[in-house]
Amino acid sequence: MKTERPFTQRIQDIVSHRENGIRKGARLILAYALAVGLSLLSAHNIHPSLASPAALSLCSGLALWACVSESAVDKRTSLQHAALLVTIGTVTAALLFSSTKYLHYGQHSFTELPLVLGAFCVAGLRVYGDLATGIGSQIYIGLLLAQSNIANFSWTGDGPWIFLIALTAATLPQLLLHGDMEITRGHEIHQTESAAQPMWLNAFLLGLQSAIPAILILMLAPVFHLREPSWAITAAAYVVSAYSLGTADRIRRRIVGTVIGVPLGLLFLVFGTKEHLILWGGVAIGMLIYALSLPERYDIACAAYAFVLMLTMIASGERSVSLLASRVWETLLGCGLAALTMTGMSWLKRKPAGWLQPEAL
């Protein structure tokens, strides 16, 4: 019979979780600030191109998301995981930059096609634990950052500096702000509804559930004139859970969070790009809320993430309301396709002799 834990113990757990969330948020803020600061400093002393928007995006993105995905309990392991995640993100970004010439056919560009592989990794690696989940996410982030900056950045000369800056910015916060024994809560339970199936098959099916919407989004992009197809692909990839009910819940929460976070961010359009203190202060608060809300309140985390994205784009000079607001409906598109794919694959799994059964493979 399950015994009820003492009330004081439950309160202590809540307080510890909030303290760890504040530390996590502080690490995210410091990692982002260090990446931007080191990029600007390196541009002054090494090469001016390191201060370009593309270089700043790569450095800050690789460092920030390595800190987001890191979920180790002790300081030493967190340093190792952060370094590993930055390395994986850098390698995937470098591979995409180096294969640019193979992703063009005539006047057509297919630089967004590798995001399908990234989406597959985001969901497929979830079944192998928290570190594997972070690796899958960092593979996607590396591809996404490279795809976003592939037209205006030369990796050949500045790539090693990008890696060193991101590595420093991701590991230093772990060294300074990570607790000796932080109690973390994993991304989710890494078991699937098909526990009797081989783990590799569960991973393949989850990856497929994430990759199919990504392919459909790329096919629909020219039809619906999507401004940023990667936003829809990101939404479709990150809502996939090991359970159908979990996926449906994450879809609902991501939609609700995005619908709330984007308008809140658009309110900051009243401030010009010169009000950097207000904009970056809002970014810092959003990152802190993001860290405090995961993993229990995915809706609040999505709202905070959408809010931070709006503010960073505004701070970088983006003033197009139509582009910023397209985050909402492209998220709706990605979530809708993810829901359709989940429904279709759930139906196939229930077929007694379906191709998704292990004996059929």
C-alpha positions in Angstrom: 0.0 0.0 0.0 1.3 3.4 -1.0 2.1 5.6 2.0 1.6 9.3 2.0 4.7 11.3 2.3 4.9 13.9 5.2 3.6 17.3 4.4 6.9 18.9 5.4 8.8 16.6 3.0 6.5 17.6 0.1 7.0 21.3 0.9 10.8 20.7 1.0 10.7 19.0 -2.4 8.7 22.0 -3.9 11.2 24.5 -2.5 14.2 22.5 -3.7 12.6 22.2 -7.2 12.1 26.0 -7.3 15.7 26.6 -6.2 17.0 24.3 -8.8 14.8 26.0 -11.4 16.2 29.4 -10.4 19.7 28.1 -10.7 18.8 26.6 -14.1 17.4 29.9 -15.3 20.4 31.8 -14.1 22.6 29.4 -16.0 20.6 30.0 -19.2 20.8 33.8 -18.8 24.6 33.6 -18.1 25.2 31.3 -21.0 23.4 33.5 -23.5 25.1 36.7 -22.1 28.5 35.0 -22.2 28.1 33.8 -25.8 27.1 37.3 -27.0 29.8 39.0 -25.0 32.6 36.7 -26.0 31.5 37.0 -29.7 31.7 40.7 -29.6 35.0 40.7 -27.7 36.4 38.1 -30.2 35.3 40.3 -33.1 37.3 43.2 -31.7 40.5 41.1 -31.2 40.3 38.3 -33.7 37.9 38.8 -36.7 35.1 41.3 -37.2 32.7 38.7 -38.7 32.3 37.2 -35.2 30.1 40.2 -34.4 27.7 39.5 -37.3 24.1 38.5 -36.5 24.8 35.0 -37.9 27.8 34.5 -35.6 25.9 35.8 -32.6 23.0 33.5 -33.4 25.2 30.4 -33.7 27.2 31.1 -30.6 24.3 31.9 -28.4 22.0 29.2 -29.8 24.6 26.4 -29.4 25.4 27.5 -25.8 21.9 28.2 -24.7 20.3 25.0 -25.9 23.2 22.9 -24.5 22.4 24.3 -21.1 18.6 23.7 -21.6 19.2 20.1 -22.5 21.7 19.4 -19.8 19.9 17.7 -16.8 22.7 16.2 -14.8 22.5 16.0 -11.0 26.1 16.8 -10.1 28.4 19.6 -11.3 31.1 17.4 -12.9 28.5 15.5 -15.0 26.8 18.7 -16.0 30.1 20.0 -17.3 30.7 16.9 -19.3 27.1 16.9 -20.7 27.2 20.6 -21.7 30.5 20.1 -23.5 29.2 17.0 -25.3 26.0 18.8 -26.4 27.9 21.8 -27.7 30.2 19.5 -29.6 27.3 17.6 -31.2 25.5 20.8 -32.1 28.6 22.3 -33.7 29.4 19.1 -35.7 25.9 18.9 -37.1 26.0 22.6 -38.0 29.4 22.2 -39.6 28.1 19.2 -41.7 25.2 21.3 -43.0 27.4 24.2 -43.8 29.9 22.0 -45.7 27.2 20.3 -47.7 25.5 23.4 -48.9 26.4 22.9 -52.6 24.7 19.5 -52.6 21.4 21.0 -51.4 20.8 23.1 -54.5 19.4 21.9 -57.7 19.1 24.6 -60.4 17.3 27.5 -58.8 15.8 25.4 -56.1 17.2 25.2 -52.6 16.7 22.3 -50.2 18.6 23.6 -47.2 15.6 22.9 -45.0 15.5 19.2 -45.9 18.1 18.1 -43.2 15.6 19.4 -40.6 13.6 16.2 -41.3 16.5 14.1 -40.0 16.8 16.5 -37.0 13.1 16.1 -36.2 13.5 12.3 -36.4 16.4 12.5 -33.8 14.4 14.8 -31.5 11.6 12.2 -31.0 13.5 9.0 -31.7 16.2 9.4 -29.1 13.7 10.1 -26.3 13.4 6.4 -25.4 17.0 6.2 -24.4 16.9 8.6 -21.5 17.6 12.3 -20.7 21.1 12.6 -22.2 20.0 10.9 -25.4 17.0 13.3 -25.5 19.3 16.2 -25.2 21.6 14.8 -27.9 18.6 14.5 -30.3 17.5 18.0 -29.5 21.0 19.4 -30.0 21.3 17.7 -33.4 18.2 19.5 -34.5 19.3 22.8 -33.0 22.7 22.6 -34.8 20.9 21.9 -38.1 18.3 24.7 -37.4 21.0 27.3 -36.6 23.0 26.4 -39.7 20.0 26.4 -42.0 18.9 29.8 -40.6 22.3 31.4 -41.3 23.6 29.4 -44.2 23.2 32.2 -46.7 25.2 34.8 -44.8 27.9 33.1 -42.8 31.2 31.4 -43.8 31.9 28.4 -41.5 35.4 27.8 -42.9 37.2 30.6 -41.2 35.0 31.3 -38.1 33.7 27.8 -37.3 36.4 26.9 -34.8 35.9 30.2 -33.0 32.1 29.6 -32.9 32.8 26.3 -31.2 35.2 27.7 -28.6 32.9 30.6 -27.7 29.9 28.3 -27.4 31.8 25.7 -25.4 33.0 28.4 -22.9 29.6 30.0 -22.6 27.9 26.6 -22.0 30.4 25.2 -19.5 31.3 28.2 -17.4 27.7 28.6 -16.0 27.7 24.9 -15.0 30.9 25.5 -13.1 29.8 28.6 -11.4 26.0 28.1 -10.8 25.4 24.3 -10.7 24.6 22.9 -7.3 26.7 20.0 -6.0 23.7 17.6 -6.0 20.7 19.1 -7.8 17.5 17.1 -7.8 16.3 17.1 -11.4 13.1 15.9 -13.0 13.6 14.2 -16.4 11.9 15.3 -19.6 9.4 12.5 -19.3 9.1 8.8 -18.6 11.2 7.1 -21.3 9.0 4.1 -21.7 6.5 3.8 -24.5 3.1 2.3 -25.0 4.7 -0.6 -26.9 7.0 -1.7 -24.1 7.0 -5.2 -25.5 8.6 -4.1 -28.7 12.3 -3.7 -29.1 13.6 -0.3 -28.0 15.1 0.4 -31.4 11.7 -0.1 -33.0 10.0 2.2 -30.5 12.7 4.8 -31.3 12.2 4.4 -35.0 8.4 4.8 -34.7 8.7 7.9 -32.5 11.2 9.3 -35.0 8.9 8.6 -37.9 6.0 10.2 -36.0 8.1 13.4 -35.9 9.7 13.2 -39.4 6.4 12.7 -41.3 4.9 16.1 -40.3 8.3 17.7 -41.2 8.1 16.3 -44.7 4.5 17.4 -45.1 5.4 20.9 -43.9 8.2 21.2 -46.5 5.7 20.1 -49.2 3.1 22.6 -48.0 5.6 25.5 -47.5 5.4 26.8 -51.1 1.6 26.3 -51.3 0.9 28.3 -48.1 3.8 30.7 -48.5 5.2 29.9 -45.1 7.6 32.6 -43.9 9.5 30.3 -41.5 8.7 26.6 -42.2 11.3 25.7 -39.5 8.9 27.1 -36.9 6.2 24.6 -37.9 8.8 21.7 -38.1 10.0 22.6 -34.6 6.5 22.5 -33.2 5.8 19.2 -34.8 9.1 17.7 -33.6 9.0 18.7 -29.9 5.4 17.8 -29.1 6.0 14.1 -29.8 5.9 12.1 -26.6 6.4 8.4 -25.8 2.6 8.2 -25.2 -0.3 9.2 -27.4 -2.0 10.9 -24.5 1.3 12.7 -23.7 1.6 13.9 -27.3 -2.0 15.2 -27.3 -1.4 17.0 -24.1 1.9 18.6 -25.3 0.1 19.7 -28.6 -2.6 21.4 -26.6 -0.1 23.1 -24.2 2.2 24.2 -27.0 -0.7 25.8 -28.9 -2.0 27.6 -25.7 1.5 28.7 -24.8 2.3 30.1 -28.2 -1.0 31.9 -28.5 -0.3 33.6 -25.2 3.5 34.2 -25.6 3.5 35.7 -29.1 1.0 38.6 -28.4 2.8 39.4 -25.2 6.1 39.7 -27.1 4.5 41.8 -29.8 3.5 44.4 -27.2 7.2 45.2 -26.9 7.1 46.5 -30.5 6.3 49.9 -28.9 9.9 50.0 -27.8 12.5 50.8 -30.4 15.6 48.8 -30.9 17.4 51.4 -28.8 15.6 50.3 -25.6 18.0 47.4 -25.2 17.8 47.3 -21.4 14.0 46.8 -21.5 14.1 44.2 -24.3 17.0 42.1 -22.8 15.5 42.4 -19.4 12.3 40.9 -20.7 14.4 38.1 -22.4 16.1 37.3 -19.0 12.8 37.1 -17.2 11.4 34.9 -19.9 14.3 32.5 -19.7 13.9 32.3 -15.9 10.2 31.5 -16.3 11.0 28.9 -18.9 13.4 27.1 -16.6 11.1 27.3 -13.6 8.1 25.8 -15.5 9.7 22.8 -17.0 8.9 19.9 -17.1 5.5 20.1 -15.4 4.1 23.2 -17.1 5.0 22.8 -20.7 2.3 25.4 -21.7 4.0 28.1 -19.6 7.4 27.1 -20.9 6.1 27.4 -24.5 4.7 30.8 -23.7 8.0 32.0 -22.2 9.9 30.6 -25.2 7.6 32.3 -27.7 7.9 35.5 -25.7 11.7 35.4 -25.6 11.8 34.6 -29.4 9.7 37.7 -30.1 11.9 39.9 -28.0 15.2 38.7 -29.4 13.9 39.2 -33.0 12.6 42.7 -32.1 16.0 43.5 -30.5 17.8 42.4 -33.6 15.8 44.9 -35.7 12.8 42.8 -36.9 9.7 45.0 -37.0 7.4 43.0 -39.4 4.2 42.2 -37.4 3.2 39.7 -40.1 6.5 37.8 -39.8 6.4 37.8 -36.0 2.8 36.8 -35.8 3.2 34.0 -38.3 4.8 32.1 -35.4 1.3 31.4 -34.1 -0.3 30.0 -37.2 2.8 28.0 -38.3 2.9 26.5 -34.8 -0.8 25.6 -35.3 0.1 24.0 -38.6 2.9 22.0 -37.1 0.8 20.8 -34.2 -2.1 20.0 -36.4 0.0 17.8 -38.7 1.6 16.2 -35.6 -1.9 15.3 -34.3 -2.9 13.8 -37.6 0.3 11.7 -37.8 -0.2 10.5 -34.2 -3.8 9.5 -35.0 -2.7 7.6 -38.1 0.1 5.8 -36.5 -2.0 4.9 -33.5 -4.5 3.3 -35.8 -1.8 1.3 -37.6 -0.4 0.1 -34.3 -3.8 -1.3 -33.4 -4.0 -3.4 -36.6 -3.4 -7.1 -35.6 -1.1 -7.8 -38.5 0.0 -4.3 -39.3 3.4 -3.3 -40.7 4.3 -1.7 -37.4 4.4 -5.0 -35.6 7.9 -6.2 -34.9 7.4 -9.6 -36.6 6.6 -7.7 -39.8 10.0 -6.0 -39.9 
